[in-house]
Amino acid sequence: MLEMIRRNIFVILIGIGVLIAFFFVMKKEEEPAQAVFQGSPETFAEGESEKEDVQGRLLVDIKGEVRLPGVYEMDAGARVKDVVKEAGGFTEEADHHLINLAQKVFDEMILIVPKIGDESSANEVVAESSKIRINYATAEEIQQLPGIGPSKANAILEYREEHGFFQKPEDLLNVSGIGKKTLETLLEEIQIP
């Protein structure tokens, strides 16, 4: 009888342990990620696995005169002011008058906050990706893409005006005159959002 009670207690303890472990695993999955990386470029490789983009999230690199420079994961639709806030705000030496705080951020954006009187970085407040931002590009910018002439550029603009921003590259297949082969040539040249 005593042996049977011990076995039941042992089984109950194992069950409680499994439930506790399950609770902690579920709790960890619910925690949101904040800053993807903070620190010097030399240690970035250690945080490389954390850099994967999640749908609707953007990675923004902010440098210069902010308290906590680094790479931050931001929601789609975030503004420069939001990234500055995540980075701890401006330092006392920041020339914040050169920063457009209302500008929307985009994936792989680099923000360089210059020091007061530093003219060399004043011209590089925002260093953009070399890719064409298809949701914001003009007809002339779109025509710089391979295989895109004036008529396809206008079709892209018309589609964008009628249906809103492209959410993923495959949305371009809905534009008249753009097929799978054209899309394949554009994938490395365009940026969405």
C-alpha positions in Angstrom: 0.0 0.0 0.0 2.8 2.4 0.9 4.6 1.5 -2.3 1.5 2.4 -4.3 1.1 5.8 -2.6 4.8 6.6 -3.4 4.2 5.6 -7.1 1.1 7.9 -7.3 3.0 10.8 -5.7 5.9 10.3 -8.2 3.5 10.2 -11.2 1.7 13.4 -9.9 5.1 15.2 -9.4 6.1 14.3 -13.0 2.8 15.6 -14.3 3.2 18.9 -12.4 6.7 19.2 -13.8 5.5 18.7 -17.3 2.7 21.4 -16.8 5.2 23.9 -15.4 7.6 23.3 -18.3 4.8 23.7 -20.8 3.7 27.0 -19.1 7.2 28.5 -19.4 7.5 27.5 -23.0 4.2 29.1 -23.9 5.0 32.2 -21.9 8.4 32.7 -23.7 6.7 32.5 -27.2 4.4 35.4 -26.2 7.2 37.9 -25.3 7.7 40.5 -28.1 11.2 41.3 -29.4 12.5 44.8 -29.0 15.9 45.9 -30.2 17.4 43.4 -32.5 21.0 44.5 -31.9 22.8 47.1 -29.9 26.5 47.4 -29.8 29.6 47.7 -32.0 29.7 46.4 -35.6 32.4 43.9 -34.5 29.9 42.0 -32.3 27.1 42.1 -34.9 27.8 38.7 -36.2 26.8 37.3 -32.8 23.3 38.8 -33.3 23.0 37.7 -36.9 20.5 35.0 -36.3 18.2 37.5 -34.6 18.1 39.7 -37.7 15.5 37.7 -39.7 12.6 39.9 -40.7 9.2 39.1 -39.5 6.1 39.9 -41.6 5.2 43.5 -41.0 8.4 44.3 -39.1 11.3 46.4 -40.4 14.9 46.5 -39.4 16.3 50.1 -39.1 20.0 50.9 -38.3 20.4 54.2 -36.4 23.9 55.7 -35.9 25.5 58.9 -34.7 24.2 61.2 -32.0 21.6 59.0 -30.2 22.1 57.5 -26.8 21.8 53.8 -27.9 22.8 53.4 -31.5 22.0 50.0 -33.1 19.6 48.0 -35.2 16.0 48.1 -34.1 13.0 46.1 -35.2 10.1 48.4 -35.9 6.5 47.9 -36.9 5.5 48.7 -40.5 4.3 52.3 -40.6 6.7 53.5 -37.9 8.3 57.0 -38.2 11.8 58.2 -37.7 10.7 59.7 -34.3 9.8 56.2 -33.2 13.3 54.9 -34.0 14.9 57.8 -32.2 12.8 57.1 -29.2 13.7 53.4 -29.2 17.4 54.5 -29.4 17.1 56.4 -26.2 16.6 59.8 -27.8 19.1 62.4 -29.1 22.4 63.2 -27.4 23.0 66.8 -26.3 25.3 67.2 -29.4 22.8 66.0 -31.9 21.8 68.4 -34.7 18.1 67.2 -34.7 17.0 70.0 -36.9 18.4 68.1 -39.9 16.3 65.0 -39.2 12.8 64.5 -40.6 11.1 62.9 -37.6 7.9 62.5 -39.6 9.4 60.3 -42.3 8.2 56.7 -42.5 10.9 54.2 -42.0 11.5 51.3 -44.3 13.4 48.0 -44.1 17.2 48.3 -44.2 17.0 52.0 -43.6 20.1 53.7 -42.2 19.6 56.8 -40.1 22.7 58.9 -39.3 22.1 61.6 -36.7 24.8 64.3 -37.2 26.6 66.2 -34.5 26.0 70.0 -34.4 28.3 71.7 -36.9 29.4 68.4 -38.5 28.9 69.2 -42.2 30.3 66.0 -43.4 27.5 63.9 -42.0 24.8 66.6 -42.5 24.4 65.5 -46.1 23.9 61.9 -45.1 21.1 62.2 -42.6 19.3 59.2 -44.2 21.3 56.8 -46.4 18.7 54.9 -48.3 18.9 51.5 -49.9 20.0 51.4 -53.5 16.8 49.5 -54.3 13.8 51.3 -55.8 11.0 51.7 -53.2 8.2 50.7 -55.5 5.4 52.1 -53.2 6.9 55.6 -53.3 8.8 55.8 -56.6 8.0 58.2 -59.4 7.5 57.1 -63.0 11.0 58.2 -63.8 12.5 56.1 -60.9 10.4 53.0 -61.9 11.7 53.3 -65.5 15.2 52.8 -64.2 14.2 49.2 -63.4 15.2 46.5 -66.0 12.5 45.8 -68.5 10.3 48.7 -67.4 9.4 51.4 -69.9 7.1 54.3 -69.7 3.9 52.3 -70.3 4.7 49.7 -67.6 5.8 52.4 -65.2 2.5 54.2 -65.7 0.6 50.9 -65.2 2.4 50.4 -61.9 1.5 53.9 -60.8 -2.1 53.5 -61.8 -2.4 50.2 -60.0 -0.8 51.7 -56.9 -3.3 54.6 -56.9 -6.3 52.3 -57.5 -5.4 49.5 -55.1 -3.0 51.0 -52.6 0.6 50.0 -51.7 2.1 46.7 -52.8 2.3 44.4 -49.8 4.6 41.8 -51.4 6.6 41.6 -54.7 4.1 39.1 -56.1 1.4 41.8 -56.1 3.2 43.3 -59.1 1.9 40.3 -61.1 -1.6 42.0 -60.9 -0.2 45.0 -62.9 -1.0 44.8 -66.7 2.2 43.9 -68.6 4.1 42.4 -65.8 4.6 38.6 -65.8 6.7 36.1 -63.8 9.9 36.7 -65.9 9.7 40.4 -65.4 9.0 40.0 -61.7 12.1 37.7 -61.4 14.3 40.5 -62.9 12.8 43.0 -60.5 13.1 41.1 -57.3 16.7 42.2 -56.5 16.0 45.8 -57.7 12.9 46.7 -55.7 12.0 47.2 -52.1 8.6 46.7 -50.5 7.5 48.5 -48.4 
